Amino acid sequence: MTDKIRIGIVGAQFAAEFHADSYRRHPATELAAVAAIPSPEEFAGKWGIPAVYDDYRAMLDREKLDLVSICAPNHLHHDIAIAAAEAGCHVVSEKPLATTVDDAREMRDVCRARGVKLFYGEDWCFAPALRRALSIVDEGGIGRPLYVKAKECHNGTHSPFAKDKKTCGGGCLIHLAIHPIGWVLHALGKQGANKVVQVIGHCNGGLEDNFVHHDNSGEDFALGVMVFEDGSRAFIEGNYITVGGMDDKIEIYGTEGVLKADLTFGSNLTVYSRPGYGYCIEKADTTRGWTKPAVDEFLNLGYVDELAHAVDCVLRNREPAYHAGADLGVACVEIVHAMYRSNEIGAAVAGSWG
Ligand SMILES: NC(=O)c1ccc[n+]([C@@H]2O[C@H](COP(=O)([O-])OP(=O)(O)OC[C@H]3O[C@@H](n4cnc5c(N)ncnc54)[C@H](O)[C@@H]3O)[C@@H](O)[C@H]2O)c1
């Protein structure tokens, strides 16, 4: 490996933008190649990426990459990660790690067997406001955490693959609520020592059973409960019925205090605009009237530090932190599917996850 790590990105749209931007901010990276369908010339031109492919396997064969970022549809994460690991590359997978529990576990096991690192991209674990929140919890500022509420909600996915249960793995539970699930595991799970022992899931049924999105085969509304071994609980939400911009919030209730964080509407910039302006926050459909535009959305949501952590681990040959690693990613997929099971049978599901 040279002093810069050579990065290949698979996918060239929404998530690929914040991966490219975040890597660009790290001095020890080189954006070496990108693969997407159709061939992503425009994306490569924008980011100055010299090698462009329409087949990620050809990219893996021809480029000597150190790290591959998977920013492709959920059902492809498994095959891309295995191919990258077999080519000797470290891997960053976007959320969810995979669409099925078997695929997620296989990704973890194959990467381990091949001696490459598998990073799970839960950006919330690196969001500055949520890191500060957990540092206050760690110093005892709100006593012992008893209960967490966390949600990611907006008005519907921009990606055709995410509307289809087969290519998404489900609906908004796996696609949005996986963020609060992953972060709650990080916040209450004591790095895997405090297991989730029971979950409850409640969702719409997709298509005609949805509130609003009758063309989505996955659910457009989901709620979940996570019960931890130490008795602490979490209530998580993901839905596509929330208009007005992406709503990412957490609340932590402790024996000595309460802590609340707002990742998306918490900007310290406030604007009143009659004509509107270019961009406010993800999924907001107007910039007229009073708005609170993000100052640095990729930093606020955690992507910049999440990917810097992956680069630093590769550079220094360190294992990912628990909250950036494959075990967390696998546990999230296991919990999501246990919640789907709970929804199906109309009862709580017991297990041991984390
Ligand atoms: N962490 C987050 O907050 C966050 C936000 C958005 C998306 N994501 C995740 O990122 C991933 C991509 O989502 P997105 O929103 O960028 O989707 P998108 O629809 O905007 O882009 C998907 C990209 O995948 C490419 N692609 C499709 N099939 C391919 C193939 N066979 N080989 C190579 N490339 C292929 C497409 O060309 C496109 O560039 C998903 O797993 C999603 O869950 C994460």
PDBQT file of the ligand as one rigid body, heavy atoms in Angstrom, charges set to zero:
ROOT
HETATM    1  N1  LIG A 401     -26.301   6.066   5.350  1.00  0.00    +0.000 N 
HETATM    2  C1  LIG A 401     -27.286   6.764   4.812  1.00  0.00    +0.000 C 
HETATM    3  O1  LIG A 401     -27.818   7.692   5.385  1.00  0.00    +0.000 OA
HETATM    4  C2  LIG A 401     -27.736   6.399   3.429  1.00  0.00    +0.000 A 
HETATM    5  C3  LIG A 401     -28.449   7.337   2.679  1.00  0.00    +0.000 A 
HETATM    6  C4  LIG A 401     -28.842   6.965   1.396  1.00  0.00    +0.000 A 
HETATM    7  C5  LIG A 401     -28.561   5.696   0.904  1.00  0.00    +0.000 A 
HETATM    8  N2  LIG A 401     -27.883   4.811   1.676  1.00  0.00    +0.000 N 
HETATM    9  C6  LIG A 401     -27.581   3.454   1.173  1.00  0.00    +0.000 C 
HETATM   10  O2  LIG A 401     -26.705   3.555   0.055  1.00  0.00    +0.000 OA
HETATM   11  C7  LIG A 401     -27.010   2.563  -0.907  1.00  0.00    +0.000 C 
HETATM   12  C8  LIG A 401     -27.290   3.239  -2.250  1.00  0.00    +0.000 C 
HETATM   13  O3  LIG A 401     -28.438   4.046  -2.100  1.00  0.00    +0.000 OA
HETATM   14  P1  LIG A 401     -28.621   5.384  -2.954  1.00  0.00    +0.000 P 
HETATM   15  O4  LIG A 401     -29.603   6.203  -2.215  1.00  0.00    +0.000 OA
HETATM   16  O5  LIG A 401     -27.317   5.949  -3.338  1.00  0.00    +0.000 OA
HETATM   17  O6  LIG A 401     -29.324   4.783  -4.234  1.00  0.00    +0.000 OA
HETATM   18  P2  LIG A 401     -29.409   5.425  -5.671  1.00  0.00    +0.000 P 
HETATM   19  O7  LIG A 401     -30.607   4.802  -6.286  1.00  0.00    +0.000 OA
HETATM   20  O8  LIG A 401     -29.323   6.910  -5.565  1.00  0.00    +0.000 OA
HETATM   21  O9  LIG A 401     -28.086   4.914  -6.381  1.00  0.00    +0.000 OA
HETATM   22  C9  LIG A 401     -27.832   3.545  -6.592  1.00  0.00    +0.000 C 
HETATM   23  C10 LIG A 401     -26.568   3.413  -7.413  1.00  0.00    +0.000 C 
HETATM   24  O10 LIG A 401     -26.258   2.021  -7.538  1.00  0.00    +0.000 OA
HETATM   25  C11 LIG A 401     -25.844   1.787  -8.877  1.00  0.00    +0.000 C 
HETATM   26  N3  LIG A 401     -26.041   0.386  -9.255  1.00  0.00    +0.000 N 
HETATM   27  C12 LIG A 401     -27.206  -0.294  -9.427  1.00  0.00    +0.000 A 
HETATM   28  N4  LIG A 401     -26.936  -1.553  -9.795  1.00  0.00    +0.000 NA
HETATM   29  C13 LIG A 401     -25.591  -1.686  -9.868  1.00  0.00    +0.000 A 
HETATM   30  C14 LIG A 401     -24.710  -2.734 -10.197  1.00  0.00    +0.000 A 
HETATM   31  N5  LIG A 401     -25.152  -3.950 -10.512  1.00  0.00    +0.000 N 
HETATM   32  N6  LIG A 401     -23.390  -2.486 -10.176  1.00  0.00    +0.000 NA
HETATM   33  C15 LIG A 401     -22.912  -1.264  -9.847  1.00  0.00    +0.000 A 
HETATM   34  N7  LIG A 401     -23.697  -0.229  -9.509  1.00  0.00    +0.000 NA
HETATM   35  C16 LIG A 401     -25.023  -0.435  -9.520  1.00  0.00    +0.000 A 
HETATM   36  C17 LIG A 401     -26.696   2.725  -9.700  1.00  0.00    +0.000 C 
HETATM   37  O11 LIG A 401     -26.082   2.935 -10.953  1.00  0.00    +0.000 OA
HETATM   38  C18 LIG A 401     -26.690   3.977  -8.826  1.00  0.00    +0.000 C 
HETATM   39  O12 LIG A 401     -25.558   4.760  -9.131  1.00  0.00    +0.000 OA
HETATM   40  C19 LIG A 401     -28.207   1.794  -0.359  1.00  0.00    +0.000 C 
HETATM   41  O13 LIG A 401     -27.770   0.622   0.244  1.00  0.00    +0.000 OA
HETATM   42  C20 LIG A 401     -28.817   2.725   0.672  1.00  0.00    +0.000 C 
HETATM   43  O14 LIG A 401     -29.466   2.040   1.720  1.00  0.00    +0.000 OA
HETATM   44  C21 LIG A 401     -27.447   5.161   2.907  1.00  0.00    +0.000 A 
ENDROOT
TORSDOF 0
